[in-house]
Amino acid sequence: MKKTFVIDTNVLLQSPYAIYHFEDNDVVIPAVVLEELDKFKKDSSELGANARETSRILDKLRITGNISTGVQLESGGILRIELNCENVKLPECWDPKKNDNRVLKVCLGLKDDGLNIILVSKDIFERIKAEIVGVTAQDFYAEQVPTYDEQYSGRSEIYADDNAINEFYSIGEMGLANVYINYEHGIMAEGHLTTNEFLIIHSLTNPNHTALGRYDGGKIVRLRYDKEYPFGVKPRNANQKFIQEALMTDSLIAPLVILKGPAGTAKTFYSLAVGLHRVLDEKAYRKILVCRPNVKMDEDIGFLPGTEEEKIAPYMRPIIDNLEILMDADNKEKFIHEHELRDKIQELFDRNIINTEAIAFIRGRSIVNQWVIIDEAQNLTPKQVKGIITRAGAGTKIILAGDPFQIDHPFLDTRTNGLCFAAEKMKGSSLAYQITLTEEDCERSPLSAESSKRM
């Protein structure tokens, strides 16, 4: 039976082109959705931009016919605006004038007309309420990636004999002949590795004989930077060596690095350490630019007192915390006074070695020869992350770092956030290195690691 999808406002505010993602089925937009979109049209935020884009899409469709009775979509379905269903009854405890409930009225009214109705909404409570009144509801899946456990981790364990590992140490590379992903089941590595995937190579006979490498798309190559200590930081485990390799590799080869993992796994810390090393010691980049997407992407930031940096300073406190650790560790004396430490960090900002910005200010820019850290990137939408990556100019390296289980955005989850979206879409790209960390990689403290597991 042909389906009729009723689209909630939040879907269009996140993805205006959702209208075209329902194949040859019909699409209905309740009139109240237009009212809600109209409230956002003047916003300078991404929501405002998406509201305006939705209006342009609907305007183009409007001129092809009567949008209240239905216009043809290229996919074969019909799109229309639903103006009726005002008299549909809802549970008495629900406010009939609330916009979410008005959308549910449309769903129920059309269902009573015999249509196969499916509500599409990013709002979990709206989906729950729909199920309560007998309306099928689902999330918008077009921009979803696999579940977190199924997502690409950027690393694998493989198996080879002792001679192959010894030769790997000697010449720095290894072919895929006689290399296994699963030796017990005879599964060879060839055809199962992804370009730029990091590898822990185990011996088939000696459990203590291992090596670290990276698959370059044709062969396994040795890490180049695992013996270096950028800004005095020494990698403590294999995954930190993988992070260091990804970050230290020149932007001409790896302009994008994606780091996923829980708090305390040194994602931001390592990104800053290597950034300072590359900017101060090697002069490879002009400066470090740090952005956090939980800084509002709208005009409200303009109402806060002070300069741009002063406005977003509270959101950048975690960056300062990491800089304090780095600058204190870099000090040659055994003890550094607090005021000296603050002066050292302030000097980095005064000399424009480090700049902080709200995500909103990146839009429309071309960022050249900079080390760009997007911290807490799990709070980005897929559209935002695309906008950031496409801002990269010549010589710029972009690091996306975040924890997909610490999402603050109301309509994002581990399958729809920009960090995971970028990781899946850039999987196998020769220009992107990525690594997913786990609780076992936590370096903050034994308490932090223990609480992360238990809580």
C-alpha positions in Angstrom: 0.0 0.0 0.0 1.3 3.4 -0.9 2.5 5.4 2.1 1.9 9.0 3.1 4.6 10.6 5.1 3.7 13.5 7.4 6.7 15.7 7.9 7.4 17.5 11.3 9.0 20.9 11.5 12.2 19.6 13.1 13.0 17.4 10.1 12.9 20.3 7.6 14.9 22.6 10.0 17.6 20.0 10.0 17.3 18.8 6.3 15.3 20.9 3.9 15.7 18.4 1.1 14.1 15.7 3.2 11.0 16.3 1.0 12.7 14.4 -1.8 13.8 11.4 0.2 10.5 9.4 0.3 10.7 7.7 -3.2 7.3 7.5 -4.9 5.3 7.9 -1.7 3.2 11.0 -0.9 4.4 13.7 1.4 2.2 15.9 3.6 3.3 19.0 5.4 0.8 20.2 8.0 -0.1 24.0 7.8 1.2 24.5 11.3 4.7 23.4 10.1 4.7 26.4 7.8 3.9 28.6 10.7 6.7 27.2 12.7 9.2 27.5 9.8 8.1 31.1 9.4 9.3 31.9 12.9 12.8 30.9 12.0 13.1 32.6 8.6 15.0 35.7 9.9 17.4 33.8 12.2 21.0 34.0 11.2 21.5 30.5 12.6 21.6 27.2 10.7 18.0 26.7 11.6 17.2 30.0 9.9 19.2 29.1 6.9 17.3 25.7 6.6 13.9 27.4 7.1 14.7 29.8 4.2 16.0 26.9 2.0 12.7 25.0 2.8 10.7 28.0 1.7 12.6 28.2 -1.6 12.0 24.6 -2.3 8.3 24.9 -1.5 8.1 28.0 -3.6 9.5 26.2 -6.7 7.1 23.4 -6.2 4.2 25.8 -5.7 4.4 27.3 -9.2 4.1 23.8 -10.7 0.5 23.4 -9.5 -1.8 23.8 -6.5 0.2 22.9 -3.4 -2.8 22.6 -1.2 -4.3 19.8 -3.4 -0.9 18.3 -4.4 2.1 18.9 -6.7 4.1 16.3 -8.4 7.6 15.4 -7.1 10.4 14.1 -9.3 10.4 10.9 -7.3 6.9 10.1 -8.4 5.1 11.1 -5.2 2.7 13.9 -4.5 3.5 16.8 -2.0 0.7 18.8 -0.5 0.0 21.2 2.4 -2.7 19.9 4.7 -5.1 22.7 6.0 -7.8 20.5 7.5 -8.2 18.0 10.4 -8.8 20.7 13.0 -11.7 18.9 14.6 -9.9 15.6 15.2 -10.1 14.5 18.8 -7.0 13.9 20.9 -6.7 12.7 24.6 -8.2 15.3 26.8 -5.0 15.8 28.7 -3.2 17.0 25.6 -3.4 20.7 24.7 -5.1 20.8 21.2 -3.5 24.1 20.4 0.0 23.0 20.9 1.8 22.7 17.6 3.1 19.2 18.1 -0.5 18.1 18.8 -1.8 19.9 15.8 0.6 17.8 13.7 -0.8 14.7 15.4 -4.3 15.8 14.5 -3.3 15.8 10.8 -1.9 12.3 11.1 -5.1 11.0 12.8 -7.4 12.8 10.4 -5.6 11.4 7.3 -5.5 8.0 8.9 -9.3 8.1 9.4 -9.5 8.9 5.6 -8.0 5.5 5.0 -4.4 6.6 4.2 -1.3 4.6 5.3 0.2 7.4 7.5 3.7 7.6 8.9 4.8 10.5 10.9 8.4 11.5 10.4 9.8 13.5 13.3 13.2 14.1 15.1 11.2 14.7 18.3 11.2 11.5 20.4 8.3 12.6 22.5 6.3 13.4 19.4 7.0 9.9 18.1 5.9 8.4 21.5 2.7 10.4 21.5 2.0 9.3 17.9 2.3 5.6 18.8 0.0 6.2 21.8 -2.8 7.4 19.4 -2.1 4.6 16.9 0.0 6.5 14.3 3.2 4.9 13.0 6.1 7.2 13.6 9.8 7.1 12.7 12.9 9.2 12.7 14.3 10.7 9.5 16.9 8.2 8.3 18.3 9.6 5.2 21.3 11.2 7.0 21.8 8.4 9.5 24.9 6.2 9.6 25.1 2.7 11.1 24.8 2.1 14.8 27.8 3.2 16.8 29.2 -0.4 17.3 28.9 -0.9 13.5 30.7 2.3 12.6 34.2 2.4 11.2 36.8 2.6 14.0 39.8 3.4 11.8 41.8 0.6 13.3 42.0 -3.2 13.1 44.1 -6.1 14.4 45.7 -8.4 11.8 48.0 -11.5 12.0 51.2 -12.4 10.1 54.1 -14.8 10.7 57.3 -13.8 12.5 59.4 -13.5 9.4 56.9 -11.0 7.8 56.9 -8.9 11.0 60.7 -8.9 11.1 60.9 -7.9 7.5 58.3 -5.2 8.2 60.6 -3.7 10.9 63.5 -3.9 8.4 62.1 -2.4 5.2 59.1 -0.5 6.6 56.3 -2.1 4.6 54.4 -5.4 4.2 52.3 -6.8 1.4 48.9 -8.5 2.1 50.0 -12.0 1.1 49.7 -14.4 4.0 48.3 -11.6 6.3 45.0 -12.5 8.1 42.2 -10.6 9.6 41.1 -13.8 11.3 43.6 -16.6 11.2 41.4 -19.2 13.0 38.8 -18.9 10.3 41.3 -18.4 7.5 40.0 -14.9 6.6 42.7 -13.0 4.7 43.3 -9.3 5.2 43.1 -8.5 1.5 39.8 -7.0 0.6 39.0 -6.3 4.3 41.1 -3.3 5.0 40.3 0.3 4.4 42.6 3.0 3.1 44.4 4.7 6.0 43.2 2.2 8.5 45.6 1.8 11.4 46.8 -1.7 12.2 48.1 -3.7 15.2 50.0 -6.6 13.6 50.3 -9.7 15.8 52.6 -12.7 15.3 50.8 -16.0 14.5 53.2 -17.8 16.9 54.6 -15.3 19.4 52.0 -13.2 21.3 54.7 -10.7 22.4 55.9 -10.0 18.8 53.8 -7.1 17.4 54.1 -4.1 15.2 52.1 -1.0 14.3 51.3 0.1 10.8 48.9 1.7 8.4 47.3 0.4 5.3 47.9 2.9 2.5 45.5 1.4 0.0 48.0 -1.1 -1.5 50.3 -2.2 1.3 50.9 -1.9 5.0 53.5 0.8 5.9 55.3 1.6 9.1 54.3 4.6 11.3 56.6 7.6 10.6 56.1 9.6 13.8 55.6 7.1 16.6 59.0 7.9 18.1 58.5 11.7 18.3 57.4 13.7 21.3 55.4 16.7 20.0 55.6 19.5 22.6 57.1 17.0 25.0 54.1 14.6 24.9 54.9 10.9 24.7 52.3 8.5 23.4 51.4 6.0 26.0 49.7 3.3 24.0 49.1 2.1 20.5 46.0 4.2 19.9 47.9 7.4 21.0 50.6 6.5 18.5 47.9 6.2 15.9 46.6 9.7 16.9 50.1 11.1 16.8 50.7 9.6 13.3 47.4 11.1 12.0 48.1 14.6 13.5 51.7 14.8 12.6 51.2 13.8 8.9 51.4 16.9 6.7 48.2 18.5 5.6 49.0 17.9 1.9 48.6 14.2 2.7 46.1 14.1 5.5 44.1 17.4 5.7 41.4 15.8 7.8 41.7 13.9 11.1 38.6 12.5 12.9 39.0 11.5 16.5 36.1 9.7 18.3 36.0 8.5 21.8 35.0 9.1 25.4 36.2 11.8 27.7 39.8 11.5 29.0 41.2 9.8 25.9 43.4 12.8 25.1 41.7 13.8 21.8 41.8 17.5 22.5 45.0 17.4 24.5 46.9 15.6 21.7 45.4 17.9 19.1 46.6 21.0 20.9 50.0 19.4 21.7 50.8 18.5 18.1 49.3 21.9 16.9 51.6 23.9 19.2 54.5 21.7 18.0 53.7 22.3 14.3 53.0 26.0 14.7 55.7 27.0 17.2 58.5 24.6 16.6 58.1 23.7 12.9 56.4 26.8 11.6 54.2 24.6 9.4 51.0 26.5 10.1 50.2 30.1 10.7 48.1 29.6 13.8 45.7 27.3 15.7 42.0 27.9 15.4 39.8 26.3 18.0 36.0 26.1 17.7 33.3 24.4 19.8 29.8 23.9 18.3 28.1 24.2 21.7 28.7 28.0 21.2 25.4 29.2 19.8 25.3 29.5 16.0 22.9 32.5 16.1 22.8 36.2 16.7 22.2 35.9 20.4 26.0 35.8 20.9 26.0 39.4 19.7 24.0 40.5 22.7 26.6 39.3 25.2 29.0 42.0 26.5 32.6 42.1 25.5 34.7 41.2 22.5 34.2 38.0 20.4 36.8 36.1 22.5 35.3 37.3 25.8 31.8 36.2 24.7 32.9 32.6 23.9 35.5 32.3 26.7 33.3 30.3 29.1 32.8 27.7 26.4 36.5 27.5 25.8 37.5 26.7 29.4 38.3 23.0 28.6 40.8 24.3 26.0 42.5 26.4 28.6 42.6 23.4 31.0 44.5 21.4 28.4 46.8 24.3 27.7 47.6 24.6 31.4 48.7 21.0 31.4 50.8 21.4 28.3 52.5 24.6 29.3 53.2 23.4 32.8 54.7 20.2 31.4 56.8 22.1 28.9 58.3 24.2 31.7 61.9 23.3 32.4 61.6 24.2 36.1 60.0 21.8 38.6 57.3 24.3 39.6 55.5 27.1 37.9 53.4 29.7 39.7 49.8 30.1 38.7 50.2 33.7 37.5 53.2 32.7 35.4 51.2 29.9 33.8 48.3 32.2 33.1 50.7 34.7 31.5 52.2 32.0 29.3 48.8 30.9 28.0 47.6 34.5 27.6 50.7 35.2 25.5 49.6 32.4 23.0 46.3 34.3 22.5 47.9 37.8 22.5 50.4 36.7 19.7 47.5 35.1 17.8 49.1 31.7 18.0 45.8 30.4 19.2 42.4 31.9 18.2 39.0 30.8 19.4 35.8 31.3 17.4 32.1 30.4 17.4 31.2 27.9 14.7 28.9 30.5 13.2 31.8 32.7 12.2 33.4 30.0 10.0 30.5 30.0 7.5 31.6 31.6 4.2 35.3 31.7 5.1 38.2 30.1 3.4 40.7 29.1 6.1 44.3 29.0 4.8 47.4 27.4 6.4 45.8 26.9 9.8 45.6 24.2 12.4 41.8 23.9 13.0 40.5 22.0 16.0 36.7 21.4 16.1 36.2 20.3 19.7 32.9 18.6 20.9 32.2 17.9 17.2 29.5 15.4 18.1 27.2 18.4 18.5 27.5 19.3 14.9 24.8 18.5 12.4 25.8 16.7 9.1 25.2 20.0 7.3 27.4 21.9 9.7 30.3 19.4 9.5 30.2 19.6 5.7 30.3 23.4 5.9 33.3 23.2 8.1 35.3 20.7 6.1 34.6 22.6 2.9 36.1 25.7 4.5 39.6 24.2 4.4 41.9 26.2 2.1 45.4 25.4 1.0 47.7 24.1 3.8 44.9 23.8 6.4 44.5 20.7 8.6 41.1 20.1 10.3 40.7 18.0 13.4 37.2 16.8 14.4 37.2 15.6 17.9 34.3 14.4 20.1 32.4 11.8 22.1 29.3 10.6 20.3 27.8 9.6 23.7 28.0 13.2 25.0 25.6 14.9 22.6 23.8 18.0 23.8 21.9 18.8 20.6 18.1 17.9 21.0 17.7 16.2 17.6 21.0 14.4 17.2 22.2 11.0 18.4 25.0 8.5 17.7 23.7 7.9 14.2 22.8 11.4 13.1 25.5 13.7 14.5 28.0 15.4 12.3 31.1 13.7 13.8 29.9 10.2 13.1 28.4 11.3 9.7 31.8 12.7 8.6 33.6 9.6 9.9 31.4 7.2 7.8 31.3 9.4 4.7 35.1 10.0 4.7 35.8 6.3 5.4 38.4 5.1 2.9 39.4 8.6 1.7 43.1 9.0 1.1 42.9 12.5 2.6 41.3 11.5 5.9 42.9 9.7 8.9 40.6 8.6 11.8 40.7 6.6 15.0 38.0 5.6 17.5 39.1 5.3 21.1 37.5 3.4 24.0 37.3 3.7 27.8 40.5 1.6 27.9 42.4 4.5 26.4 41.3 6.9 29.1 44.4 8.8 30.4 42.9 11.3 32.9 43.1 9.2 36.1 42.3 5.8 37.5 39.1 7.4 38.9 38.1 8.8 35.6 38.5 5.5 33.8 36.7 3.6 36.6 33.8 6.0 36.8 33.5 6.0 33.0 33.0 2.2 33.0 30.8 2.0 36.1 28.6 5.1 35.4 
